[in-house]
Amino acid sequence: MTASGAKRAAGWSWLLRLVPIVLGLAVGLAIGTFSRDAGLLLGPFGQLYLSLLLMCVIPIIGAAVVSSLGRMVSTHRLGKNMVVIVAVFWIGMLLASLTGTLIGWATGVGENLEMSP
């Protein structure tokens, strides 16, 4: 990397820190809480940002999964690793379901809803 390239990269390093993220979250929360009109005006930009983020993240995750499976197949450990992966997946799903059910039951979520046919 050239000196100018390193200088340019260092100029953007503040984006990788936690403070701007927390500050942006606080500003967004304040705008949404205290100025509903401004929040409604800025809402489509937030949706656009999230859509673009998902458009980038999903292919990266897919490539990582395919790459990892390819490495496991090439090392002949697919069977052993796949059993662990499936077990962790199902245990995680069970824990998430139990947690959601218990929190819903303890807080009484949906008790005032009327069931209509």
C-alpha angles and dihedrals in degrees: 000000000000124000091254091049092051090047091050092048091048089053090063097043091098087073090066095058126096097234097071091047094052091042091052091048091050093048091049091048091049093049092048093046103042103027110039093174092055089046091052090048093051095041097091090054090054091049090049090051092050092047091051091046092053090046088059101037100050096058091046092053091046091051091048092051093048091046092050093048090049091053091048092051091050092052093048092235097111097112096051094042094045091056090053092046093051092045092051090047094052094042090050092049091049093049092047091049093048092047092050093045094048093047091048092048094046095048096040095235111186098011092128096050118112118223111226124187 
